[in-house]
């Protein structure tokens, strides 16, 4: 069980980092709104990894 939760944490933390990097690459506000799904995905990853 502990092994599974550790795996999950690593997976979500990887996804979160990936999404964060993508968000940082978006320069303008309109770009950010176009990629709002990515933002929520990042939020979800952060929620599940905590």
The 8 nearest C-alpha neighbors of each residue, nearest first, counted from 0:
[[1, 3, 2, 4, 5, 6, 7, 8],
 [2, 0, 4, 3, 5, 6, 7, 8],
 [1, 3, 5, 0, 4, 6, 7, 8],
 [2, 4, 6, 0, 5, 1, 7, 8],
 [5, 3, 7, 1, 6, 2, 8, 0],
 [6, 4, 8, 2, 7, 3, 1, 9],
 [5, 7, 3, 9, 4, 8, 10, 2],
 [8, 6, 4, 10, 5, 9, 11, 3],
 [9, 7, 48, 5, 11, 10, 6, 12],
 [8, 10, 12, 6, 7, 11, 13, 5],
 [9, 11, 7, 13, 8, 12, 6, 14],
 [12, 10, 14, 44, 8, 13, 48, 9],
 [11, 13, 15, 9, 14, 10, 8, 16],
 [14, 12, 10, 16, 11, 15, 9, 17],
 [15, 13, 11, 17, 12, 16, 18, 10],
 [14, 16, 12, 18, 41, 17, 13, 44],
 [15, 17, 19, 13, 14, 18, 12, 20],
 [16, 18, 14, 20, 15, 19, 13, 21],
 [17, 19, 21, 15, 20, 41, 16, 14],
 [20, 18, 16, 22, 21, 17, 15, 23],
 [19, 21, 23, 17, 22, 18, 16, 24],
 [22, 20, 18, 24, 19, 23, 17, 25],
 [23, 21, 19, 24, 25, 20, 18, 38],
 [24, 22, 20, 25, 21, 19, 26, 18],
 [23, 25, 21, 22, 26, 20, 19, 27],
 [26, 24, 22, 23, 30, 31, 27, 21],
 [25, 27, 24, 30, 28, 23, 31, 22],
 [28, 26, 30, 29, 25, 31, 32, 24],
 [27, 29, 31, 30, 32, 26, 25, 33],
 [28, 30, 32, 31, 27, 33, 26, 34],
 [31, 29, 33, 27, 28, 32, 25, 34],
 [30, 32, 28, 34, 29, 33, 35, 25],
 [33, 31, 35, 29, 34, 30, 28, 36],
 [32, 34, 30, 31, 35, 29, 36, 28],
 [33, 35, 31, 32, 37, 36, 30, 38],
 [36, 34, 32, 38, 37, 33, 31, 39],
 [37, 35, 39, 38, 34, 40, 33, 32],
 [36, 38, 40, 35, 34, 39, 41, 18],
 [37, 39, 35, 41, 36, 40, 42, 34],
 [40, 38, 42, 36, 41, 37, 43, 35],
 [41, 39, 37, 43, 38, 42, 36, 44],
 [40, 42, 38, 44, 15, 39, 43, 18],
 [41, 43, 39, 45, 40, 44, 46, 38],
 [44, 42, 46, 40, 45, 41, 39, 47],
 [45, 43, 41, 11, 47, 46, 42, 15],
 [44, 46, 42, 48, 43, 47, 15, 41],
 [47, 45, 43, 44, 49, 48, 42, 41],
 [48, 46, 44, 49, 45, 43, 11, 8],
 [47, 49, 8, 45, 11, 46, 44, 12],
 [48, 46, 47, 45, 8, 44, 12, 11]]
